Amino acid sequence: MGAELGALERLSAHIARSIVQQIATVSASGQSPPAACKLDLKGYIDGDISSSIDLGSYDISTLIESGRGSVATETPFETSIERQQESHASTGNEVIPSEEHIPRRSSRSRRALNNDSDSETSKRRKITGGLRLRPMGSANQSMSPEAEENSQAPVRRLQADVREKPQRRTARDEPALRPSTLSKLIVGIWEQVFSSMSFDISVVSSEWRTTGFQTHRSLISDLAQGEQPSAVQVPPATVPERTFTGMNLLCRKISQASRCSRALEVVVQASWIEHFDRQVQEIAKEHPQLSATKARMKALAQACSEIGWSEKEIRNKMAIWRGYKEIKDHGGWVCLVFAGMGIYRFCKYRIGFDPESMAILRRTRTRFEVAADTLHPHWRDMLTIVGDTSSRVYNGHPHDWVVSDHDDPVPLKQTYLQYDPQFSFTHLDSSVVDPYAFGANDPRQVAVQSHQAAHVCNVCGEKQSEDVTESTCRCFPNLFGSDQLPVAPVQIFRTKNGRNNGLLACCPFERGVAIGEFTGLITKGLEGMDVMQAEAEQRYQIYQGREGNYTRFVNHSCRPNSQFQRFVWMGTQRIILVSRGIEAGQEITVDYSDAYWRNLPKTCLCQESCCRFKNQDRIQPRIETASPGS
Ligand SMILES: C[S@@+](CC[C@H](N)C(=O)[O-])C[C@H]1O[C@@H](n2cnc3c(N)ncnc32)[C@H](O)[C@@H]1O
């Protein structure tokens, strides 16, 4: 019995140490901990990971939170006595946080406000500088009201969870500001898909060859052929002298190569799990006398000797690789190729591995594939490394497809045929001037002040130039600067309530960031159809019926999350769709204005409680703003 208890104590200490290490890792990463941190305890008998014993699930959010406070912001200049004093300072007479739960950041302000210390309690509590597991019945537990009454000491209500303190609540209790790990993973995938990084393995591997290394062999093709990677050596005489531009190009090439290598690594590791499982089945078939556990051990031993890793190393990696496989099974290979480093964290902590998250991945899969196939037509070539030869499914422009949570993507044209059998839409990066309406003149031109030698932004007063190194205007850098993306991270989606299509934000857009320019045909004199009415030196219209960009698909809302703004770039007026703060996955909406809805035989379906046009008889005229109203 004594020996068993000793073993249990050692096990308990081991688990405690592991938790503290994990908390230190979360703290050291500097990132906000997820809203809910669960500790799932599983046991394996004889290392058989398929027959796990569920030992329960525990909420350790409080530990993580307090661990951040005590581990992440430790400074060498604070003595333990100072910390003890802080631990006893309370904002009133109701809370005494234990030392483990003192958030370091807020402790400074507490110290400034409170100088009281309690020598009795300070003797009892020793600051250890990290976290320790609290024995049952220790000081940090709520007293019953009776106990409080009987107590001779000043009454102080103890509380286990300092998150109840008001100053902590502001940061922790706002769910919209703390995306779950799954949301982070998904946004990470979108960011990669819409980035300017190449996922064309042949391009990246040829770029690898021209990095200045004296090697004629490609690391990536070596790997694809199952050979040992060639040793990359840089003879001193051949180290190239690099300019800053050269360094920028090198940096880009190396990032590309490492990004692609990472994608291949994750793909191979997920596939390895499939092969491992198959191997176990084979062994079990060949040796029916072996238990499932023994068959696994045999396969594991083979892997250890062939890869050259210890069993412990492989076991640790396997847990994460199994996560990759699960993500692939639900979200497809596309998730693995484009996930970047975020996937490691997601699989290591396994916080989002629940059926709901997996269902979200399944629903998002074709949306990822539409964007990946159209923006990176060769991304599937990477899958040949594991023998998958699937070919591109979605051709054309990323906005040639209408996506949906519940149905397969459909070609844009198909969603308009019932209204207009001749429907066609050409994607424009910038507007085109209708020569029949304006000849060779652009009606959007704004006269430049005669004393100005260069274009000056009328918003920030800085110089504008097409040369990014010359331009100091940073008003919309994602449209007119070095931050430009090949395509905005948005998709056209099928609305559920009869508004036909709408525009969906794949990534968040901060307030004030440009979602895109309202591009189309610059014309005049159109009536009875949706146009943007605008005026620079002269009046003009922007018509998006047959050509334009994704801004054409923005629906109206009486509580919009974006707005149209006029902006002059290099002497030409532009209409920009600007975010008012949009979360990833939200529909992007704008207020079309009263003028648009006036006399329109349609009812607004925005479903906002403040909707002004659900009953057209009650429309109250409002001041007109730039809108696609006619
Ligand atoms: C510029 S288009 C927007 C994209 C459009 N939903 C589509 O599928 O092409 C404007 C048209 O969308 C529809 N629409 C936009 N917002 C709406 C709303 N809040 N309620 C009802 N219909 C709306 C109306 O038919 C409107 O004339």
PDBQT file of the ligand as one rigid body, heavy atoms in Angstrom, charges set to zero:
ROOT
HETATM    1  C1  LIG A 701     -25.175  45.767 -55.165  1.00  0.00    +0.000 C 
HETATM    2  S1  LIG A 701     -26.215  44.399 -55.080  1.00  0.00    +0.000 S 
HETATM    3  C2  LIG A 701     -25.572  43.482 -53.766  1.00  0.00    +0.000 C 
HETATM    4  C3  LIG A 701     -25.309  42.052 -54.140  1.00  0.00    +0.000 C 
HETATM    5  C4  LIG A 701     -26.540  41.263 -54.402  1.00  0.00    +0.000 C 
HETATM    6  N1  LIG A 701     -27.060  40.681 -53.217  1.00  0.00    +0.000 N 
HETATM    7  C5  LIG A 701     -26.245  40.208 -55.413  1.00  0.00    +0.000 C 
HETATM    8  O1  LIG A 701     -26.483  39.020 -55.157  1.00  0.00    +0.000 OA
HETATM    9  O2  LIG A 701     -25.794  40.545 -56.510  1.00  0.00    +0.000 OA
HETATM   10  C6  LIG A 701     -27.677  45.173 -54.461  1.00  0.00    +0.000 C 
HETATM   11  C7  LIG A 701     -28.873  44.295 -54.434  1.00  0.00    +0.000 C 
HETATM   12  O3  LIG A 701     -28.750  43.310 -53.437  1.00  0.00    +0.000 OA
HETATM   13  C8  LIG A 701     -29.978  43.099 -52.752  1.00  0.00    +0.000 C 
HETATM   14  N2  LIG A 701     -29.828  43.537 -51.356  1.00  0.00    +0.000 N 
HETATM   15  C9  LIG A 701     -28.738  44.072 -50.810  1.00  0.00    +0.000 A 
HETATM   16  N3  LIG A 701     -28.940  44.318 -49.510  1.00  0.00    +0.000 NA
HETATM   17  C10 LIG A 701     -30.169  43.925 -49.220  1.00  0.00    +0.000 A 
HETATM   18  C11 LIG A 701     -30.957  43.942 -48.036  1.00  0.00    +0.000 A 
HETATM   19  N4  LIG A 701     -30.496  44.388 -46.896  1.00  0.00    +0.000 N 
HETATM   20  N5  LIG A 701     -32.215  43.473 -48.119  1.00  0.00    +0.000 NA
HETATM   21  C12 LIG A 701     -32.700  42.996 -49.276  1.00  0.00    +0.000 A 
HETATM   22  N6  LIG A 701     -31.999  42.948 -50.407  1.00  0.00    +0.000 NA
HETATM   23  C13 LIG A 701     -30.765  43.413 -50.395  1.00  0.00    +0.000 A 
HETATM   24  C14 LIG A 701     -30.987  43.990 -53.424  1.00  0.00    +0.000 C 
HETATM   25  O4  LIG A 701     -31.603  43.228 -54.402  1.00  0.00    +0.000 OA
HETATM   26  C15 LIG A 701     -30.131  45.052 -54.049  1.00  0.00    +0.000 C 
HETATM   27  O5  LIG A 701     -30.737  45.643 -55.151  1.00  0.00    +0.000 OA
ENDROOT
TORSDOF 0
